[in-house]
Amino acid sequence: HVQLVESGGGSVQAGGSAKLSCAISGGTWNGLCMGWFRQAPGKEREAVARMFPDDITTYADSVKDRFTIPKDIAKITLYLEMNILKPEDTAMYYCAASAGRCPWQRWSVSSAYDYWGQGTQVTVS
């Protein structure tokens, strides 16, 4: 059973940076399709980025060139490095995993993922 635990959220000034972690247990890199999502108050959950076993990363247009998602293979942890943060980046951030078949064409669809972390709040002011 895959478990995901996010950490690293907090309050950040606009223009600053933050790094979120998603610690993964119960799965291996080869078998997991990982994504980062976020949800702002009153808004739908939206995809931020994905990393599948091909190690190719894909980013939402709203975060492209500002966010990256490196991973630490030994720690089995996926990160979300966020730079040049804007107030509109304020949201609860979630990591998600799909075990088995990756949602290659539906990576940005939240229902395509089987496992979710509890989320970590990022507030940009």
Backbone bond lengths (Angstrom), bond angles and torsions (degrees), N, CA, C in turn:
res aa  C-N    CA-C-N  psi(-1)  N-CA   C-N-CA  omega(-1)  CA-C   N-CA-C  phi
1 H - - - 1.461 - - 1.521 108.32 -
2 V 1.320 116.90 123.08 1.463 121.80 -177.78 1.521 110.33 -79.03
3 Q 1.313 115.97 134.03 1.458 121.59 174.49 1.525 109.22 -125.01
4 L 1.317 115.03 139.35 1.461 121.90 -178.32 1.521 108.90 -125.62
5 V 1.313 116.31 132.96 1.460 121.05 179.85 1.521 108.58 -130.87
6 E 1.333 115.74 115.31 1.460 120.42 178.65 1.527 110.17 -90.32
7 S 1.315 114.77 153.60 1.462 121.09 174.67 1.519 108.21 -156.21
8 G 1.325 115.12 166.61 1.452 119.82 173.30 1.511 115.26 105.66
9 G 1.307 118.87 -0.56 1.453 119.97 179.67 1.509 111.88 -72.86
10 G 1.328 115.30 173.02 1.454 120.42 178.93 1.509 110.20 161.42
11 S 1.315 115.44 -164.08 1.460 121.93 179.62 1.522 109.63 -99.60
12 V 1.317 115.73 134.50 1.459 121.88 -176.55 1.526 108.71 -136.15
13 Q 1.286 116.40 144.34 1.460 119.89 175.22 1.523 110.19 -78.78
14 A 1.311 115.45 148.44 1.462 120.62 177.52 1.528 109.61 -56.16
15 G 1.314 114.66 136.68 1.454 120.33 -176.62 1.517 113.99 91.30
16 G 1.332 115.64 -10.86 1.449 120.27 -178.87 1.514 113.23 -87.13
17 S 1.320 115.02 -169.53 1.463 121.72 -176.36 1.520 110.41 -130.26
18 A 1.307 114.65 158.58 1.458 121.41 175.23 1.515 107.92 -152.17
19 K 1.331 115.87 155.72 1.452 121.07 179.72 1.510 108.84 -132.59
20 L 1.304 115.75 121.01 1.453 121.79 177.94 1.516 109.42 -101.64
21 S 1.319 115.93 149.88 1.458 121.72 177.61 1.517 109.81 -119.72
22 C 1.303 115.13 146.92 1.457 121.62 173.98 1.520 106.81 -129.48
23 A 1.334 116.05 102.53 1.455 120.72 179.05 1.520 109.20 -83.77
24 I 1.325 114.95 129.87 1.464 121.22 -173.30 1.524 109.78 -112.08
25 S 1.296 116.31 132.86 1.456 120.37 173.26 1.518 108.65 -134.31
26 G 1.330 115.49 153.66 1.460 120.16 179.16 1.508 113.96 83.01
27 G 1.326 117.45 11.02 1.462 119.32 179.54 1.515 110.66 -153.62
28 T 1.314 116.65 168.84 1.458 121.54 176.99 1.525 109.08 -122.25
29 W 1.324 116.08 160.69 1.457 120.50 -176.68 1.527 111.30 -59.57
30 N 1.314 116.43 -38.66 1.463 118.96 -176.63 1.521 113.18 -66.88
31 G 1.309 115.86 -21.39 1.461 118.08 -175.12 1.520 114.90 -106.73
32 L 1.327 116.57 1.21 1.463 118.78 -174.54 1.511 112.28 -117.71
33 C 1.308 114.62 141.82 1.448 122.67 173.86 1.523 105.63 -111.92
34 M 1.325 116.34 115.01 1.456 121.25 -169.72 1.518 111.78 -106.81
35 G 1.324 114.36 146.15 1.455 119.89 176.02 1.511 110.70 -143.45
36 W 1.309 115.90 156.14 1.468 123.30 170.50 1.523 107.34 -114.19
37 F 1.312 115.11 135.34 1.461 122.36 177.41 1.523 108.57 -129.17
38 R 1.296 116.14 166.31 1.461 120.48 174.51 1.531 109.01 -146.52
39 Q 1.318 113.29 155.22 1.451 119.32 178.90 1.511 109.53 -142.14
40 A 1.318 115.35 118.68 1.454 121.59 177.05 1.524 108.71 -91.35
41 P 1.324 118.15 156.13 1.463 120.80 -179.85 1.516 111.26 -55.63
42 G 1.325 115.63 130.58 1.449 120.41 177.67 1.507 115.28 77.52
43 K 1.324 116.23 3.96 1.461 119.50 -178.84 1.522 110.81 -121.13
44 E 1.320 115.40 161.85 1.454 119.66 177.55 1.527 110.62 -75.91
45 R 1.314 114.75 156.25 1.453 119.61 175.99 1.523 108.62 -66.59
46 E 1.324 116.04 134.53 1.454 119.65 -178.65 1.521 110.94 -127.09
47 A 1.312 114.94 149.28 1.459 120.47 179.52 1.513 110.64 -75.00
48 V 1.319 114.90 143.00 1.455 121.46 178.15 1.530 110.36 -109.59
49 A 1.321 115.54 -48.73 1.462 119.74 -176.38 1.520 109.72 -164.97
50 R 1.331 115.37 163.93 1.452 119.08 176.47 1.515 110.43 -142.22
51 M 1.341 115.28 152.07 1.456 122.59 170.19 1.514 107.27 -138.88
52 F 1.286 115.73 117.56 1.457 121.89 179.11 1.525 108.91 -105.85
53 P 1.335 118.44 176.34 1.460 120.32 -178.05 1.524 114.78 -57.17
54 D 1.323 117.69 -14.86 1.460 119.06 176.60 1.523 111.51 -76.37
55 D 1.325 116.47 -5.77 1.465 122.99 -179.04 1.522 113.38 65.82
56 I 1.306 116.46 7.71 1.462 119.26 174.92 1.521 108.23 -84.64
57 T 1.308 115.66 134.16 1.458 120.33 -179.89 1.525 109.83 -103.83
58 T 1.299 114.65 146.73 1.456 122.33 176.93 1.512 107.95 -132.28
59 Y 1.311 116.39 138.56 1.461 121.49 -176.22 1.521 111.10 -124.56
60 A 1.319 114.52 148.39 1.450 119.41 171.54 1.526 108.55 -66.52
61 D 1.313 116.35 149.27 1.463 120.43 -178.74 1.527 112.04 -57.68
62 S 1.315 116.09 -32.54 1.467 120.25 -175.92 1.521 113.16 -69.03
63 V 1.345 116.91 -18.02 1.467 119.38 -177.62 1.518 112.30 -121.24
64 K 1.302 117.16 -3.83 1.466 121.14 -178.08 1.518 109.91 -56.94
65 D 1.305 115.71 138.12 1.472 124.52 -179.81 1.519 112.80 73.75
66 R 1.332 118.08 0.29 1.468 121.03 175.54 1.523 111.80 -118.36
67 F 1.312 117.17 -32.30 1.465 122.24 -177.23 1.521 109.99 -111.73
68 T 1.321 115.97 147.38 1.462 121.69 170.77 1.519 108.85 -137.14
69 I 1.331 116.57 158.87 1.463 120.74 -179.23 1.527 110.55 -128.86
70 P 1.327 116.39 78.98 1.466 119.15 175.41 1.521 110.31 -75.88
71 K 1.305 115.15 165.34 1.462 119.17 177.43 1.519 109.46 -133.30
72 D 1.301 114.87 154.59 1.460 122.01 173.77 1.521 106.39 -112.72
73 I 1.314 115.62 107.31 1.460 119.53 -174.81 1.521 111.37 -63.61
74 A 1.319 116.75 -42.99 1.470 120.42 -176.81 1.519 111.67 -65.69
75 K 1.326 116.72 -37.80 1.466 120.34 -178.24 1.521 111.95 -88.46
76 I 1.321 116.38 -5.06 1.471 121.88 -176.51 1.524 109.13 49.26
77 T 1.301 113.82 55.42 1.463 121.51 -177.34 1.515 109.53 -132.64
78 L 1.311 115.14 136.06 1.461 121.89 174.94 1.514 107.54 -108.07
79 Y 1.322 116.37 139.37 1.454 120.85 -178.21 1.530 110.51 -114.83
80 L 1.303 114.50 159.86 1.454 120.92 169.42 1.515 106.23 -127.71
81 E 1.317 115.79 105.56 1.456 120.98 179.01 1.525 108.12 -94.10
82 M 1.302 115.48 121.73 1.458 121.35 -174.24 1.518 109.51 -118.08
83 N 1.307 115.85 126.28 1.453 122.33 -179.73 1.524 110.42 -124.16
84 I 1.304 115.02 162.24 1.471 122.13 -179.75 1.529 109.07 47.27
85 L 1.306 114.98 53.33 1.462 120.06 -176.18 1.517 111.25 -67.12
86 K 1.332 113.85 145.17 1.461 121.91 -178.94 1.522 108.42 -121.32
87 P 1.318 117.80 156.80 1.470 119.49 177.30 1.526 112.44 -54.80
88 E 1.312 117.38 -32.64 1.464 120.08 -179.71 1.530 112.72 -71.91
89 D 1.320 118.00 -6.44 1.456 121.15 173.36 1.532 111.64 -82.97
90 T 1.314 116.77 -6.32 1.456 120.55 178.70 1.524 110.23 -61.45
91 A 1.318 116.00 124.17 1.460 120.86 -176.62 1.522 109.53 -177.28
92 M 1.320 114.85 169.03 1.455 121.49 166.48 1.522 105.61 -86.03
93 Y 1.319 115.44 128.55 1.462 120.84 -177.96 1.527 109.81 -106.00
94 Y 1.328 115.17 134.68 1.455 121.84 -177.61 1.529 109.85 -126.41
95 C 1.310 115.92 142.28 1.453 118.14 165.99 1.523 107.42 -101.24
96 A 1.308 114.82 152.15 1.454 121.67 -175.20 1.514 109.44 -140.09
97 A 1.322 115.81 154.13 1.459 120.66 179.99 1.511 110.45 -139.20
98 S 1.309 113.97 142.59 1.451 120.85 172.57 1.516 107.16 -118.07
99 A 1.317 117.54 124.21 1.464 122.15 178.98 1.518 108.57 -98.28
100 G 1.318 115.67 138.70 1.459 118.90 -178.39 1.517 110.55 96.56
101 R 1.293 117.14 -124.92 1.457 120.88 -176.44 1.524 110.99 -78.59
102 C 1.337 116.13 126.83 1.460 119.63 -178.63 1.534 110.39 -76.95
103 P 1.313 116.70 143.07 1.473 121.07 177.32 1.515 110.88 -80.74
104 W 1.333 116.11 67.16 1.459 120.83 -173.31 1.516 113.05 -53.60
105 Q 1.328 116.91 -44.67 1.466 120.56 -176.95 1.520 111.69 -90.62
106 R 1.321 116.33 -9.10 1.464 120.08 -175.38 1.512 110.83 -125.27
107 W 1.334 117.38 32.19 1.450 120.93 -173.90 1.527 111.59 -61.11
108 S 1.319 117.51 -25.27 1.459 120.82 -177.10 1.528 113.20 -91.82
109 V 1.315 116.57 4.93 1.463 120.95 -178.63 1.524 108.71 -97.91
110 S 1.308 117.36 119.08 1.463 120.59 -173.75 1.530 112.00 -63.40
111 S 1.313 116.94 -33.03 1.469 119.51 -177.84 1.527 112.49 -70.51
112 A 1.317 117.19 -9.17 1.465 120.86 179.05 1.526 112.48 -79.61
113 Y 1.324 117.69 -6.31 1.457 122.74 -177.01 1.520 110.61 -107.38
114 D 1.329 114.05 142.89 1.453 120.41 -174.17 1.523 113.60 -93.62
115 Y 1.305 116.46 -30.74 1.464 120.73 -173.38 1.526 110.27 -126.47
116 W 1.326 114.18 143.22 1.456 120.96 -177.85 1.511 110.24 -136.40
117 G 1.332 114.80 147.08 1.452 119.77 171.03 1.517 109.89 -83.24
118 Q 1.322 115.09 -179.86 1.463 120.53 -177.36 1.526 112.19 -82.32
119 G 1.325 116.82 -13.66 1.452 121.30 179.03 1.516 112.95 92.99
120 T 1.312 115.70 155.22 1.458 122.14 175.22 1.528 108.01 -141.11
121 Q 1.316 115.76 135.02 1.462 120.82 -172.63 1.529 110.90 -85.61
122 V 1.324 115.19 135.14 1.457 122.28 172.31 1.526 107.36 -122.16
123 T 1.319 115.73 125.34 1.457 120.93 -179.90 1.520 108.44 -121.79
124 V 1.319 116.46 122.61 1.459 122.08 -178.11 1.527 108.31 -113.08
125 S 1.321 116.18 124.70 1.465 118.97 -179.21 1.517 111.38 -134.14
